[in-house]
Amino acid sequence: QVQLVESGGGLAQAGGPLRLSCAVSGCIFSLNAIGWHRQAPGKQCELVAVNISSTSPVYADAMRGQFTITRDNTKSTVYLQMNSLKPEDTAVYYCAARNAILGSYNYWGQGTQVTVSS
């Protein structure tokens, strides 16, 4: 009984910032990681960043320094701060949660579209 709801997507200009939010509800005790993935049109889904319990965040090499993942435990929300956006950052961004026992990303949000114009 875990639900993820993304928000904050939309149209952004190249070079500008954008922050995505992922609200987590349900049996969150069973989770040991929450991360962001993205899928561009015609491309494979790729990892963006992962926030792991008791561990420093992990970033894909291409996103490190540009994107920042944070967590607000009081609100059960994870954020993705995106800076210096480029047109190639255009994609559907998904929030996903990993079950601590199963060790897989069983829970996914509906996704939020991010479009970056040049």
C-alpha positions in Angstrom: 0.0 0.0 0.0 2.5 2.6 -1.2 1.5 5.5 -3.5 3.7 8.0 -5.2 2.5 11.2 -6.7 4.7 13.4 -8.8 4.2 17.1 -9.4 6.1 20.2 -10.5 6.6 19.3 -14.1 5.8 21.6 -17.0 7.5 23.9 -19.5 10.8 25.4 -18.7 13.3 27.5 -20.6 16.8 26.4 -21.3 19.2 27.3 -18.5 16.4 27.7 -16.0 15.6 25.8 -12.8 12.7 23.4 -12.0 11.9 21.4 -9.0 9.9 18.2 -9.0 8.1 16.7 -6.0 7.2 13.2 -5.1 4.7 12.7 -2.3 4.9 9.3 -0.7 2.1 7.7 1.3 1.1 4.3 2.6 3.4 1.7 4.2 6.6 3.7 3.7 8.4 1.8 6.4 8.9 -1.0 3.9 10.9 1.3 1.6 14.7 1.7 1.6 15.1 3.9 -1.4 13.2 6.5 -3.4 14.6 7.7 -6.7 13.9 9.6 -9.9 14.0 8.1 -13.4 13.2 9.6 -16.8 12.3 8.5 -20.2 12.7 10.7 -23.3 10.7 10.0 -26.4 12.1 6.9 -28.2 14.7 6.4 -25.5 15.2 3.9 -22.7 14.2 4.7 -19.2 17.3 5.9 -17.3 18.2 6.6 -13.7 18.5 10.2 -12.6 19.1 10.1 -8.9 18.3 7.9 -5.9 17.9 8.8 -2.2 18.9 5.8 -0.1 18.1 5.5 3.6 21.2 6.2 5.7 23.3 6.7 2.6 24.4 9.7 0.5 22.4 10.3 -2.6 23.5 8.6 -5.8 23.4 10.3 -9.1 23.9 9.3 -12.7 27.2 10.7 -14.0 25.5 12.8 -16.6 23.2 14.5 -14.0 25.7 14.9 -11.1 26.2 18.6 -10.4 23.1 19.6 -12.4 20.4 17.8 -10.5 20.0 17.4 -6.7 17.8 15.0 -4.9 16.6 15.8 -1.3 14.1 14.4 1.1 11.8 16.0 3.6 10.9 13.3 6.1 8.3 15.5 7.9 6.3 15.7 4.7 7.2 12.3 3.3 8.3 14.0 0.1 11.4 13.7 -2.1 12.4 16.5 -4.4 14.5 16.7 -7.5 16.0 20.1 -8.1 17.0 20.6 -11.7 19.3 23.5 -12.7 20.8 24.6 -16.0 18.1 22.8 -18.0 18.8 21.8 -21.5 16.5 20.7 -24.3 17.8 17.1 -24.0 16.5 17.1 -20.4 13.0 16.9 -21.9 11.4 13.7 -20.7 8.7 12.1 -18.5 10.1 12.0 -15.0 9.0 9.2 -12.7 9.3 8.8 -9.0 9.9 5.2 -7.9 10.3 3.5 -4.5 12.2 0.3 -3.7 10.9 -2.3 -1.4 13.4 -3.1 1.4 12.5 -6.8 1.4 12.0 -7.5 -2.3 14.8 -5.3 -3.4 13.1 -4.0 -6.5 11.3 -0.8 -7.6 7.8 -2.1 -7.1 6.1 1.3 -6.8 6.0 4.0 -9.5 4.2 7.3 -9.8 2.3 8.3 -12.8 5.1 10.5 -14.1 5.3 14.2 -14.8 6.2 15.7 -18.1 9.2 18.1 -18.3 9.7 20.1 -21.5 12.6 22.4 -22.0 12.5 24.9 -24.8 15.6 26.4 -26.4 
